[in-house]
């Protein structure tokens, strides 16, 4: 657990570092064009996994001798479904990015190929976790963010400030790295790595419901940038992307707290004791989230331009509004952990879908009326909706418990 926590912190630090270098390398307009080209492919990769990594972990852990077979089956399934999904995503990209240059649209259409190395990457990562080789799993999940940082840092050093170079080089190297990772776990599997007979049906039956539940969370994290890309110039999307990257630092302390709280809560047998723990941990999460947001807000006027560059001063005002959403997301994390610890996961899916359903029209209306400053307020609407729905669900559980 400690090793996994450390890796989580390393990944967060790597993402922050690559975000800073990208902003300084590309400037506001180039950073916005990169974000626009990535928007649809990133959603495609999150939703297009079809819940198969979790299915491989589940079935592979139950039958370790066939873990490799399940992983191969899942990878082929993801690639099979991925071909029409990639074609559809490429076809609708011009409609979503109609405000962007034609070069950005074409780059977004090509970048949908990210789903291919993502599917190959599934095989070694899911297999190592199914076999409970956690150290190997932690090393493998570092590959993608570290590779992204290496590419960005290399281009920063040679001053190659073109979004296409960033995406093409990363896509090529990620494909090669995914193949190498398969070789790295080959020794863990005794039997030949081939598709498992009759596995595809049960992998999909297990994975698709998970995708239905996880899809709104994935969309909530990316759809705002896609809407901005379709309505505003790339330079404004660049300012917004930097503001979101900066403010998301505020989630690190509260996610560490909720990670510990979940394991503690799950081990409490009495419902009354669980509810008392939720109350105490909830107050702690609110306090930690509020303190973190206040510290970041105080540091933002000087720290953000110092880290990302003077070109991103416009992101300061956006960050102040986005921090309201970060505070709400900190509470949201604790509410989700509380419902999971109580064994109530359906309200989490309902809450995420509710937030997404309100986020989309709110973003379109607010951005259309107030421009870029409407986007972070749309995040506040979405996050507030999730907190409200989960809070009401937790209150119902508390009444039942008493």
N, C-alpha and C positions, 0 to 999 in steps of 0.2 A: 504493500500500500504506500509506504514511504517513497519507494522508487518511482511508482506511478505518479505520485503527487509532484515529485521533483521534475519528472518529465513534463507534466502539465505546465509547470512554471517555466521550464525551458522553452516549450513551444510558444507560450504566451510572450516571452521575451524575444524570441526569434521573430514572431509576427510583428511585434512593435518595431524591432530593428529594421525589418524589411520595409515596413510602412514608411518609416522616416527616410530611408534611402530612396525609395520610389518617389516620394514627394520632392526631395531635393534634386533627383535626377530628371524628372519629367516636368516639374512645374505644375501649376493648377490645371492647365488645359490638357497636357499629356496624361496627367494622373486621372483626369475625368474620362478621357478617351479609353484608357486602359480599363477603368472600372466599367464603362459602358460595354466594351467588348467582352468582358468577363461575366456580366450579369446573368444572361440567359444560360450559358454553359455551366455556371456554378449551380444554378437551380436544377438544371438537367442532371448533374452528377449527384446532387443530394437526393433527389426524388427517384432518379433512374437506377439507384442501387436496389430498389424493390424490397428492402428489408432483408436481402440475402446475406449480408455479413453476419447479422444476428442469428439467422437460421443456420448458417454453417457452424457458428460457435455452439449453438444449442445441440444440434444433432451430432456434431463432431465430438463434443464433450461426452455425450452418452454412448458413442461407439467410436472410440479413439482409433481403432484400426482402420476405419473408413473415413477419417477426418479429411484426408487428402482427396478422396473421391468426392465427398460433398463439396469441397472447395472448388475442384475442377468443374463439377456440375453447375455450381452457382456462377462461376466465371463465364461459362459458355451461355448460361441463361441470360446473364446480364448483357453479354455481347449480342446475343440473338435479339433480345428486346431493344437493345441500344441502337441498332442500325435504323429502324424506323423512327425511333425517338430522336436520333441525331438529325435525320432528314427533315422531320417535322420542325425541330428547333431551328435549323438553318433556314427553312422556308418562312417562318414567322419572324425571324430576326429583323428584316427590313421594316416590318410594321412597327415593332417595338422601338427601333432605333431610328425612326424617321427624322429626328432632329439632329442626328449625327452625320458626319462626313461619310461618303461612300466607302472610303478606305476603312473606317471603323466598323461599318456594317459587314464588310467582307471579312475583316479580322474576327469578328464575332462568329460569323458562319464557319470559319475554319476552326476556331477554337472549340467548337462542339466535339471535336475529336478527342478532347480531354477525357471523355467517357471511356475510351479504349484503354489507356494506361490505368485509369481508375479501376476498371474491371479486373485487369491483370493484377493490380496491387491488392485487390481483395483476397486473392488466393493465399499468398504467404502470411498476410496480417491476420486473417480470420483463422487460418490453420494453426498458427502459433498460439493464438488465444484459446482456441478449442482444446488444444493439448496442454493448456495451462503453463506454457512456457512464457511467463510474464516478462522476464528480462529480455528475451528475444522480441516479444511483441512490442515492448517499449522502445527498443532500438529501431524496429521497423517503422513505427509510426512517427519517428523523428525524421525519416528520410524526406518526405514531401516538403514540410516547412523549411528544413535546413537547405534542401536543394533550391527552393525558391529564393532563400536569402543569399545563397552563393551566386545564383544567376544575377540577382539584382546588384549585389556588391561588385561582381566582376564588370558589369556594364557601367556601374557608377565610376569605377576606377578608370575605365577607358573612355568615359564620357559619351557613351552611345545612348543618346536620349530619344529612343523611338519605341513606342508601345509594342509594335510588331516584333521587334527584336526580343523583348522580354518574354512575350508569349511563345514565340516560335522556339527559342532556345530552351525554355523550361519544358515545353511540351515534348520536345525530342529527348531531352535528358531524363524526364520522368518515365518515358516509355522504356528506355534502356535500363533505368534503375529498377523498374518493376520486374523486368525479366531477370535481372541479377538477384533480386530478392527471392524469386522463386527458387533459384539455385541454392540460396542460403538456407532455406528451410527443407530442401529436398532430403537431407539426412535425417530429419525428424520422422519421416514417414517410411515405414517398412515396405508397404505394398506399392505397386505401380500407381502413379497418379493418373487416373482415368475417370471418366464420368461414372457415377454410381447408378446402377440399374434401378429405375423407378424412383429416383430421388427428386426429380424436377417438380413433380406434383406436390410433395410434402414440403419442399423448400419454399415454394410459392404460397402454399396454404399458411405456412408459418410467417413468412416475410411480408406478404401484401397487407395484412391488417396492421402490422407495425408501420408500414409506409403511410397508411391512411392516417395513423395517429401522429407520425413524425412530420408529415408533409407541411402542416400549417406552421410548425416551428421553423422548418427550413425556409419557407416562403416569408415568414415574418422577419427573418434575418437578412433577406436579400431583395425582397420585392420593392422596398422603398427606393433603392438605387436604380432598379429597372424602370420604375415610373419616372424618376427624375431624368434618366437617360432619354426617355421618350418625349419629355416636355421641355427640358432646359438645355442650354449649351454645355459642352463638355467641361469648360472651366468651372462652372458652378457645381457640377457633379464632383469635380476634383476637390473643391472646398468642402463639400459635404462628406466625401469619403474620408478625408483627413480628420474632420471633426468627429466622426463616428469612431475611427480608429483610436483617436486620442481618448475619448470618453469611456470606451470599453475597458480601459485600464481599471476603472472603478468597480468592475465586477469581480476582480481577482480575490479580494479579501472575503467577500460574502460567499463566493462559490467554495472557497476553502472551508468556511464555517459550515455551510450546508452539507458539504461532503462528509464531514465528521458527524454532523447531526443525524444524517440518514442512517449510518451504521448503528449509532446509539439508539435511535428511535425504533429501528427494526428489531432490536434485541429486547425491548420492553414488552412484557406480556400483558399487563393490566391496561385496559383502555383508559382508565382514569389517570394512571401514571403517564401514559402516552400524551394525553391532553395537557397535563401539567408541564411536561417537558416541551411540548410544542409551544406553549405560551411563553416559557422562559427563553427558548431558542429563538422564537419569533421576535421577541423584544430585542434580543441580541443582534439578530439580522437587521432589524430596522435601525438600531444604533450604529452598527458597523457601516451599513450602506449610507446612512445620512452623513456620518463623519467623513467617509471616503469621498463622497460627492462634494462636500464643503471644502475639503483640502484641494481636490482637483480644480474646483471652481476658483479658489484663491490663486492657484498656480497658473491657470490657463492663460491669462493675458500676457505673461512673459515667457512661460515654459513652452507653450505651443509654437509660437513663431521661432523660438530659439531651436527647438528640435526639428521642425519641419521646414523652416525657412520663412523669410519675410513675405513671400508671395501668398502665404496662407493666413494672413491676418483676418481675412473675412470669415475664416472658420471659427474665430473666437466667439462671436455672437451665436453662431449655430451650436457651438459646444455647450453654452450655458443652458439652452433649451434642451439639448440632448441629454444633459445630466439629470434632468427631471425624469426622463425615461429610464436612465440607468438606475436611479433610486427605486423606481417602481419595479424594474426587473430584478433588483436585489430582493425585494419583498416577494416577487413572483417565484424566485428560486426557492425560498423558504417554504412558501405555500405548496409548491409542487412536491418538495421533499416530505412535507407533512402528510399530504394525501397519499404518496407512495408508501410511507411508513405505516399508514392506517390501512393499507391494502385497497385503496380506492383510486384507481388509475383512469377510469372513464371520465370523471370530471376534468381531468387535465386535458384530455383530447377535446372535450367540449369547450373549455376555456380558450385553448389555442385557436380553434376554428372560429370562435366568437371574436377574438382579437383580430384575426386575419380578415374576417368579413367586414369589420368596421374600418380596418386600416386602409384597405384599397380605396373605398369612396372618399374617406377622409383625406388621403394623400392627394388624390386627383383634385378634389375641391380646394384644399388648402394651398397646394402648389399653384394651381391655376389662379387663385385669388391673391396670394401673398408671395408668390415666387419661391425662392429657395428656402426662406424662413418658414414656409408652411410645412416643409418635409419633417423637421424634428418634432413639430407639434403633432403630426400624424402618428409618429412613433409613440408620443405620449398617449394619444387616444387608444392605440392598439395595446400598449402595455397596461394602461389603466383598466381596460376592459378585461384583460386576463386576470389581473389582480382582483377585480370586483367579482368575477364569476367564481374564482377559486376561493376567495374569502367567504362568499355566501355558502359554498359547498362545505367549507371547513366548519362554519357555524352550525350547519345542519348536523354534521358529525359530532360536534361538541354537545348539542342538545340530546342526540341519541345516547351519547356516552354518559350523560348525567341522568 
